[in-house]
Amino acid sequence: MRRQPNALAISPSMIDRPSNQSRQSRLFDGSLADPDVVRTIDDLGDRIEMLGSAHERLRETVGIDEQAAAITGLDLFHEYIVIFVVAFLVSLLATPLMRRVAVANGIVDRPAESRKVHRAPVAYLGGVAVFLGILAGVALSYFAPLMPFKVFQHHSDIAMPVPISIVGAMTAIMLIGMIDDIVGISPRVKIGGQLLTAALLAYDDIGVKVAAGLLRPLGAAIGNESMVYGLNLPVPIPMIGDHLQIDVIYWAGTAIIAIFVLGACNASNLIDGLDGLLSGVTAIAMVGLLLIALTMAVGNEGRGDGPLDAARIILTLCVLGACLGFLPHNFNPASIFLGDCGSMLLGFMTIVIILTLGDTGKTHLVIAGLLIYAVPIIDTTLAIIRRKMAGKSISDADDQHLHHQLKRSMGVKGAVLTLYAMGGVFAVLGVGVSLGRGRVVYAIALVVAAFIVVTAIKIAHRARIEQEAARYDQRRAREPAPAAGPESGPKPPAGPGRDKPSPTTV
């Protein structure tokens, strides 16, 4: 191997000669070289060669090659695009079938409330079609290693890239919503089902490390970075023994999973009030989450972030394809609705992907994911504040959501497209946070969110005042007019201007 020139001016002929003795006798720019300096340079060159060979062997041992190190997010996207295509086609074709099933069995939404936009019955069970699209994409990732040709060049050694707990949990959430669409179930039962799906995620450690980024610095400050504590029990307990180990990060992460799942499922349900709104906003959020997932998968010189790199890409492409396949049927005028089945499913899948961003303790990426899904979160937060201010229960329905307020001034399509634009802005901001531009992006997000919140509260206040004024006018109109004559009461005292009769009104 030819050595490259160092800082000293070494002639090529001197480097090519193999003899150390002849190299030491060469001239450097006409002057005699110090033999000790030449010997030191030769020793360094030999060591560099040895380190280079050891480096190559180590890269081969851990499975890193130049091609893997040079892979880009666009390369991964090209490989996994088949997942998107399958999810899109299955959702697109399954939606008309589910509409027929819903209409044939009377599973339709009848517009019995004034806050509903549509005036004719519309079929439910659109969420089942979306679920089938997502399931088809995940199934392809499972069977890809068994095919005679390679579907994926990377991550091909993972037999089941998407953890089975996620598939089981999304199936459970879909069934709970479908039962609610068909026969109706109480809110408590739905919440119990959502907590069950959260427990499935926690059992498989999906999202439990989200709290690590927040708690480990606190643990390091108190001298216990792992935040694991032991407790000696006075009496042995079956299956536990006499020593109990408490992992604070794990249990805090489990609590976060439960809160996130409950919040996301209900936030998606609340924003699903206009044709094509939830499916479109979710698709936009999936684009932002996909960019983060691809960036994580090609990081660390091609080694990626962790074992859920493939799962993140597959799930985002599955949900994106299923939403876009369903959207043509659901956009105004809609021929089928997602129903609780679809709204809870999309909220659940979105929050699962966001939780996986923190699988290696990178809590700031979870914050970036929440920022990407900010439109449903802001709308739900406003609904809670608004109903508390009005003295109502949080579960009471109203027509003051963001989409209702926009619809009254812009129409259904205008309101939906405006919320699409808002979702796109927050998606860009979330991707910016993931790339390390946190302070600037947080400041911009704060300004945008504050503007939306204040404007919505102001409009809600004005609407409430108008409603109270209208009710007051109706009460005054229903009150009987005072009777005229002497029996109506004592006459007013005499005085200037009071001795003249009042003019008669015709």
Order of alpha helices (4+ residues) and beta strands (2+ residues): alpha-alpha-beta-beta-alpha-alpha-alpha-beta-beta-alpha-alpha-alpha-alpha-beta-beta-alpha-alpha-alpha-alpha-alpha-alpha-alpha-alpha
